[in-house]
C-alpha cells in the first residue's frame, strides 16, 4: 500500500532558520492534538525577531525538563548546583 506524502506550509513556516528545527519539533509534539494544519496553532511566532526570542525561551524550558527529570541519574546534582549558583551575586555568576 503506497501513501502520498504531503508537506504542509504551516503558519510559522520559515526557510531562514536552519538552527532551531529540534526546538520547533519539540513544540510541535507538545501542541499537536490531532487537528488539521489549518486549525493547529503551535503558537510559534511568524516574525523572525519574536520567533528567535520565543525559541530561546522554549530551548531553556526543554533542556531544564530534560536535565532535572527523575530518569537523569545526575538530576539531584544538577538541581543542587543550580541552587548554589542562584546564591551567587551577578558578578560571581559571570
Backbone bond lengths (Angstrom), bond angles and torsions (degrees), N, CA, C in turn:
res aa  C-N    CA-C-N  psi(-1)  N-CA   C-N-CA  omega(-1)  CA-C   N-CA-C  phi
1 X - - - 1.449 - - 1.533 108.49 -
2 X 1.311 116.96 124.10 1.464 121.27 179.04 1.521 109.42 -102.45
3 X 1.308 114.77 141.23 1.462 121.63 177.16 1.516 108.66 -120.48
4 X 1.311 115.67 143.79 1.455 121.10 177.55 1.528 109.38 -82.94
5 X 1.317 115.90 134.82 1.454 121.16 176.97 1.528 108.49 -87.70
6 X 1.324 115.51 129.81 1.462 120.63 179.63 1.528 107.70 -120.84
7 X 1.320 116.47 126.87 1.464 121.16 176.33 1.519 107.31 -105.53
8 X 1.314 115.46 118.91 1.456 120.80 -178.63 1.523 110.35 -86.03
9 X 1.316 115.87 139.31 1.467 121.31 170.75 1.522 106.39 -88.67
10 X 1.312 115.33 99.73 1.457 120.67 -177.35 1.520 110.84 -81.45
11 X 1.333 116.70 161.83 1.471 121.92 -176.43 1.518 112.61 -55.63
12 X 1.309 117.25 -34.67 1.457 122.28 -175.84 1.525 112.51 -95.91
13 X 1.319 117.28 11.87 1.463 122.87 -178.65 1.522 110.95 -53.30
14 X 1.312 116.05 135.74 1.453 120.21 177.58 1.520 109.76 -142.46
15 X 1.302 116.44 144.89 1.463 121.07 174.50 1.521 109.87 -109.46
16 X 1.335 116.76 0.44 1.463 121.73 -175.89 1.520 113.60 -98.48
17 X 1.315 118.13 -15.15 1.453 121.05 -175.10 1.526 109.56 -109.60
18 X 1.316 115.90 102.20 1.465 120.70 -178.69 1.532 112.32 -102.90
19 X 1.327 118.17 4.16 1.457 121.70 -173.84 1.517 114.80 -106.65
20 X 1.310 118.41 -13.20 1.460 120.68 -170.87 1.518 113.97 -115.85
21 X 1.317 117.10 19.72 1.463 120.45 -178.04 1.510 113.58 -57.26
22 X 1.330 116.69 -39.39 1.457 120.31 -179.09 1.529 111.93 -66.78
23 X 1.330 116.21 -40.05 1.466 120.34 179.06 1.529 109.42 -67.27
24 X 1.333 116.84 -41.60 1.469 120.22 177.72 1.525 110.39 -63.39
25 X 1.324 116.95 -40.31 1.464 120.29 178.27 1.524 111.04 -61.58
26 X 1.324 117.17 -43.53 1.469 120.59 177.93 1.533 110.06 -60.15
27 X 1.340 116.40 -43.26 1.465 120.23 179.30 1.523 110.51 -64.87
28 X 1.319 117.09 -39.79 1.465 120.67 179.16 1.528 109.84 -62.14
29 X 1.334 117.19 -44.47 1.473 120.52 179.28 1.526 111.22 -64.96
30 X 1.314 116.15 -33.19 1.461 121.43 -178.92 1.531 111.92 -71.71
31 X 1.328 117.79 -32.73 1.462 120.78 -171.73 1.528 114.63 -106.17
32 X 1.331 118.39 -15.72 1.467 120.26 -177.18 1.516 110.54 -75.16
33 X 1.321 116.02 125.74 1.470 121.59 -178.30 1.531 111.53 -123.87
34 X 1.336 117.22 22.70 1.452 121.52 177.38 1.525 114.43 93.76
35 X 1.304 117.02 -0.46 1.455 120.31 -179.94 1.541 110.48 -75.29
36 X 1.312 116.43 162.97 1.461 120.84 178.16 1.519 111.22 -73.57
37 X 1.326 116.92 167.28 1.467 120.68 -176.19 1.526 114.09 -62.11
38 X 1.314 117.87 -27.37 1.468 120.25 -179.90 1.526 112.23 -78.26
39 X 1.319 117.08 -21.57 1.464 121.40 -178.84 1.526 112.82 -103.41
40 X 1.309 117.02 -4.16 1.459 121.84 -174.62 1.519 110.19 -91.77
41 X 1.313 115.95 127.31 1.461 120.72 178.38 1.518 109.17 -124.96
42 X 1.323 116.26 106.29 1.463 120.39 178.77 1.530 110.13 -81.85
43 X 1.318 115.95 -5.62 1.463 123.66 -178.27 1.525 112.61 66.02
44 X 1.335 117.17 15.89 1.464 120.25 174.47 1.530 107.35 -76.68
45 X 1.307 115.48 129.01 1.460 121.77 -177.30 1.530 110.93 -67.52
46 X 1.309 115.82 144.68 1.467 120.78 175.84 1.532 110.34 -82.27
47 X 1.325 116.84 -38.94 1.454 122.21 179.68 1.531 109.60 -62.26
48 X 1.339 117.17 126.23 1.467 122.19 -174.14 1.531 113.37 -58.59
49 X 1.316 117.37 -41.86 1.465 120.91 -178.32 1.529 110.47 -67.31
50 X 1.324 116.38 -46.43 1.469 120.78 178.31 1.529 110.41 -64.86
51 X 1.343 115.77 -38.38 1.452 120.82 -179.92 1.529 111.12 -63.11
52 X 1.317 116.78 -40.93 1.463 120.85 179.99 1.530 110.66 -60.97
53 X 1.333 116.65 -45.99 1.465 121.53 178.27 1.526 110.35 -62.52
54 X 1.302 116.30 -44.74 1.457 121.54 -178.95 1.531 110.95 -63.32
55 X 1.323 117.60 -43.56 1.459 120.89 -178.65 1.525 111.81 -67.96
56 X 1.325 117.59 -32.31 1.460 121.14 175.52 1.529 109.52 -63.90
57 X 1.320 116.74 -43.52 1.463 121.82 178.01 1.525 110.82 -63.72
58 X 1.332 116.50 -44.58 1.461 120.10 179.52 1.527 111.37 -64.81
59 X 1.330 117.06 -39.91 1.469 121.02 178.21 1.530 109.79 -58.61
60 X 1.326 116.58 -44.80 1.469 121.03 178.18 1.520 111.04 -62.11
61 X 1.316 116.20 -42.58 1.465 121.23 179.74 1.530 110.94 -60.80
62 X 1.332 117.02 -47.97 1.458 120.85 -176.17 1.526 112.25 -69.88
63 X 1.325 117.08 -41.59 1.469 118.70 -179.39 1.530 110.44 -67.04
64 X 1.320 117.25 -35.67 1.465 120.43 177.40 1.521 110.43 -63.82
65 X 1.319 116.63 -45.39 1.468 119.97 179.29 1.527 111.50 -61.28
66 X 1.311 117.34 -37.88 1.458 121.27 179.13 1.527 110.38 -68.98
67 X 1.325 117.13 -46.02 1.464 121.11 -175.95 1.525 113.74 -66.76
68 X 1.323 117.68 -37.19 1.466 119.67 -175.81 1.527 113.45 -99.11
69 X 1.319 116.84 6.34 1.457 120.85 178.23 1.524 110.35 -65.11
70 X 1.322 116.76 144.35 1.466 122.21 -178.68 1.529 113.15 -57.92
71 X 1.313 117.63 -27.06 1.466 120.24 -178.95 1.530 111.88 -71.43
72 X 1.330 116.88 -20.54 1.468 121.55 177.41 1.535 108.13 -78.04
73 X 1.323 116.70 116.07 1.472 119.84 -176.80 1.524 112.47 -66.55
74 X 1.327 117.66 -13.95 1.463 121.74 179.51 1.525 112.70 -103.38
75 X 1.336 117.74 8.19 1.471 120.18 -174.17 1.533 112.44 -59.64
76 X 1.323 118.51 -41.25 1.469 120.16 -179.53 1.525 110.90 -63.21
77 X 1.321 117.11 -41.70 1.462 121.27 178.29 1.536 110.45 -63.29
78 X 1.320 116.73 -41.55 1.467 121.26 179.31 1.528 110.36 -64.11
79 X 1.312 116.69 -42.54 1.472 120.88 178.73 1.532 110.20 -63.78
80 X 1.336 117.01 -44.67 1.464 120.88 178.78 1.528 111.15 -60.52
81 X 1.333 116.19 -44.87 1.470 119.64 179.36 1.528 110.93 -64.43
82 X 1.318 117.01 -37.12 1.462 120.71 177.29 1.517 112.04 -63.61
83 X 1.321 116.25 -41.96 1.463 120.41 178.41 1.531 111.39 -65.89
84 X 1.324 116.72 -38.40 1.468 120.64 176.72 1.529 110.46 -66.33
85 X 1.320 116.59 -41.53 1.463 121.60 179.23 1.523 110.78 -61.45
86 X 1.331 115.74 -39.37 1.463 122.23 -179.49 1.531 111.89 -60.91
87 X 1.334 117.55 -28.79 1.469 122.71 -179.19 1.531 112.55 -75.44
88 X 1.339 116.84 -18.56 1.460 120.90 -177.69 1.523 111.15 -72.11
89 X 1.310 116.47 154.25 1.467 120.59 173.81 1.528 108.32 -71.77
90 X 1.298 116.21 166.34 1.460 121.16 178.71 1.524 110.81 -58.39
91 X 1.307 116.75 -40.34 1.466 120.84 178.95 1.521 111.12 -65.21
92 X 1.317 117.06 -42.00 1.456 121.28 -179.52 1.532 111.53 -67.43
93 X 1.319 116.57 -29.90 1.462 121.24 -179.67 1.524 112.01 -70.53
94 X 1.318 117.63 -20.43 1.471 120.62 179.17 1.462 108.28 -75.85
